[in-house]
Amino acid sequence: MSQGRVVKVSGPLVIADGMKDADMFDVVRVSEQGLIGEVIEMRGEMASIQVYEETAGLAPGAPVVTTGAQLSVELGPGLIETIYDGIQRPLEEIRKIAGPNITRGISVPALDREKKWDFVAVAKVGDKVQAGDIVGRVQETMVVEHKIMVPYGISGEVVEIKEGSFTVEETICVLKKDNGENVNLTMMQKWPVRRGRPYKEKLVPISPLVTGQRVIDTLFPISKGGVAAVPGPFGSGKTVVQHQLAKWADAEIVVYIGCGERGNEMTDVLMEFPELKDPRTGESLMKRTVLIANTSDMPVAAREASIYTGITIAEYFRDMGYSVALMADSTSRWAEALREMSGRLEEMPGEEGYPAYLASRLAQFYERAGRVISLGREGREGALSAIGAVSPPGGDISEPVSQATLRIVKVFWALDAQLAYSRHFPAINWLNSYSLYVNNLNKWFDENVAKNWSEMRSETIKLLQEEAELNEIVQLVGVDSLSFADRLKLEATRSIREDYLHQNAFHDVDTYSSLEKQHKLLTLILKYYYRGLKALDEGADFKKLTELPVRERIGRYKYTEEKQIKEAYEAIDKQIDKEINDLIASKEGE
């Protein structure tokens, strides 16, 4: 351990002298209050420290002591359902001890040291185990089984294993290493947040993360183990989109990071999540969720740590073989923290004052997502999907954070303020968004949902692009200048926009749409369009064609409950044929 003295204080940045034994990214304790900080620059014996707590009242001469360890998170039973701050301090425990405000220098363990967990052994005496192997299980919540794994860098023969109720610090297994030395395993392990957890092999993403949101699943899907960005201006619905994904995405564990968000917005999350009913289990959504709350009024340096804290916890559950969805809201606030610290360090600024290493830091974060085979003899497959919200000032995505993010992620859901103001949810602009996973996922959709899924998707995007071109003509010369076929195309695309892409997050049925239901609804819309084109060729009246009663039934189909979708689909399908045939027959009768 090395003890130095504060020589300069500049907001969250503290310069200390006499720190020759300190290393980069060591955790330090500053002043008699023991404020938590992290070394981010070394110059001889001078260390630059970003302090994760308020530095008001700190003066030169205050002691600085290094702990000799990097900023790490505690991993073990008790993570699920807990609300942490950016450096993994449990906020509920702090409130019990210190009241509604976080007391400076307060030290509360991330995992409860008193609570006992029922440990069920999986390994037996005599078994040879290595890093990543499961030695036992704990039923952490009603829906999550916590797998106790051998920590990284340890292997040997099991010489003793216990069963029963233990705290996270009590020994549950004893291993004899190859050198004859015994090592005690507990249910808790630590991992430095800035280092990705190791795995055996990274796999190509081939299956989608089904979200139940039609515009995402059909047009711009994300794969399990994929990365997506949700950029959009203020009020365009980034947080609502992330809430929907947290609730409905086909993931077993959810890690939600509120990074520098407004306090009232984080309060909504903290109040809503425990009340949301998990559609998978019927239990509270919190039973499979870890929340990290770092509001905009908390010390800016802790924002930088919160992203890494969250993704390390997510990697831990991925290593158990779970599919994990990580929501980061928002990476722009995290980048602002980087910019502030970089400015205080007097580093050469890059574009718009952001540090030159902004893009590489973003890449380090997003590249920790993926579908992997974890360590251990079993070779469990886990997936970590990362979805980051970006809040560009004024909605201008040409700014550095958005551009650096777009170079890394493969899915871009462009939120549009105009759509949001016209009450179109999700406000994802179908002309500006894209997904680079489509080619990988088309095979899965064609095999598991419908043979013509990829064909229908291409057709839908083509129609929406053609609608944009036709609308330009309409604005110049009016709709009457278009042919009946083009006017029918506008009617069909209006139906795609209003009946298909628009989705009511607060409607009990429409909030989630299964892939089968999505396929059937889109099939009905496209069938009406193609049958209508043929009817026009055969002389049918355009006005009567657009006023057919079946059109309203197609639009209402999205409110059909899942158990009735097949029956309702067949009825509407027959009605389309009947009404269009009757229309053609009446024209021929004239």
Summary of the structure (lengths in Angstrom):
residues: 590
radius of gyration: 27.9
end to end distance: 97.5
largest distance: 99.5
contacts: 2033
relative contact order: 0.10
helix: 38%
strand: 24%
